[in-house]
Amino acid sequence: MNWWERMFEQAHEMVKPKLKYDYKDHLDIPNEIAQYVESVADVFHIGELDLDHINDFLNTEEEFHSGSKIFPKPSNKGANQNAR
């Protein structure tokens, strides 16, 4: 690995988001979360889904509901104007 590649790797590690969900085994997923993912994915058993997809989905959901830079929380600005 050359200097540029090492610097890129280090920079990427610094800005990479810390994942809340990083399951390594389907058995590690709590029942409540497994049931939610099964219902959303329309599968009978969580084991039918790839762990990377499960983790990506859950982390995206978390990011969306937390109002991150990628998914900012909607503004209520002007909400009262439409209620008239």
C-alpha positions in Angstrom: 0.0 0.0 0.0 1.5 3.3 -1.0 1.4 6.6 1.0 -1.7 7.9 -0.7 -3.7 4.7 -0.1 -2.6 4.7 3.6 -3.7 8.3 4.0 -7.0 7.6 2.3 -7.6 4.6 4.6 -6.8 6.6 7.7 -9.0 9.5 6.6 -11.9 7.1 5.8 -11.6 5.5 9.3 -11.8 8.9 10.9 -15.0 9.9 9.2 -16.7 6.5 9.0 -19.9 6.6 11.0 -19.9 4.5 14.1 -22.5 1.7 13.5 -25.0 1.1 16.2 -26.1 -2.2 14.6 -23.3 -4.6 13.6 -24.7 -8.1 14.2 -22.3 -10.9 13.4 -24.9 -13.7 13.8 -28.6 -13.9 13.3 -28.9 -15.3 16.9 -27.5 -12.0 18.3 -30.5 -10.1 17.0 -33.1 -9.4 19.8 -36.5 -10.9 19.1 -38.2 -7.5 19.0 -35.8 -6.3 16.3 -36.0 -9.6 14.4 -39.8 -9.5 14.3 -39.7 -5.9 13.1 -37.2 -6.7 10.3 -39.2 -9.8 9.3 -42.4 -7.8 9.0 -40.8 -5.1 7.0 -38.9 -7.5 4.7 -42.0 -9.8 4.5 -40.0 -12.9 5.4 -40.9 -15.8 7.7 -37.6 -16.0 9.5 -34.8 -13.5 10.0 -32.2 -16.1 8.8 -33.5 -15.7 5.3 -31.9 -12.2 5.2 -28.2 -11.4 4.8 -26.7 -9.9 7.9 -25.1 -7.0 6.0 -28.5 -6.1 4.6 -30.1 -6.3 8.1 -27.3 -4.1 9.6 -27.5 -1.6 6.8 -31.3 -1.3 7.0 -31.2 -0.9 10.8 -28.4 1.7 10.7 -30.2 3.6 7.9 -33.4 3.6 10.0 -31.5 4.8 13.0 -29.9 7.6 11.0 -33.2 8.6 9.5 -35.1 8.8 12.8 -32.3 10.6 14.5 -32.3 13.5 12.0 -28.7 13.1 10.8 -27.0 15.2 8.1 -28.0 12.7 5.5 -31.7 12.7 6.7 -32.4 16.0 8.4 -35.5 16.1 10.6 -38.3 17.8 8.7 -39.0 21.4 9.7 -42.3 22.4 11.1 -41.7 25.9 9.7 -44.9 27.0 8.0 -47.0 24.1 9.4 -49.4 26.6 11.1 -49.8 28.6 7.8 -51.3 25.5 6.1 -53.7 24.8 8.9 -55.7 28.0 8.2 
